[in-house]
Amino acid sequence: MRQIVLDTETTGIDPAEGHRIIEIGCVEMVERQLTGRNYHVYINPEREVEAEAITIHGITNEFLVDKPKFAAVADEFFEFIKGAELVIHNAAFDIGFMDTEFARVKPVRKTADHCAVVDSLALARAKHPGQKNNLNALCKRYGVDNSNRELHGALLDAEILAEVYLLLTGGQTALSLDAGSENGGSSGGIRRLSSARPELAIVKASEAEHEAIRRS
């Protein structure tokens, strides 16, 4: 099974208010092992990045001036994720932005028509009810090193989430590309996700939860 662990950074929190994606980071896993194939791009949003958002991810308007617009990267981004199962923390947020961006270009695409979606936030809430389940809290709970995460960054967060997701779902924890069958085979407690299982529902976070997650 091919999975893409995905994260975005944006100009603000609501695409309905015209906010746009400014960074996309994707990490590919096949049969729950990293392949070394990543997708990463910064995007000129054709609007100002909110000052509050800059304090979270550190991506400035000046930095984005010479970056490609979404229309220029839409096809390559779509081809990278097409047919995969997307693993996203608070998936409704990122999918909402992705679908809004895809709606601006031709052909119009809707993510759910081409990809399955797993919300790792919903998984974490189900496994750890009543506890903090933002990415920082999960890193601490599972012993994942996030010491380089001073600011949010789409590719770094996707890489961290990949490790957290494997631990959260009880799978292998050896992320090296040369992990052998001892760590990456069907033995050793690995629980592979069946492609035939029902699609997980995307649980929408409240406005307050959106803000708490962005600040985590």
Secondary structure by P-SEA (a helix, b strand, c coil): cbbbbcccccccccccccccccbbbbbbbcccccccbbbbbcccccccccaaaaaaccccccccccccccccaaaaaaaaacccbbbbcaaaaaaaaaaaaaaaccccccccccbbbbcaaaaaaaacccccccaaaaaaaacccccccccccaaaaaaaaaaaaaaaacccccccccccccccccccbbbbbbccccccccccccaaaaaaaaac
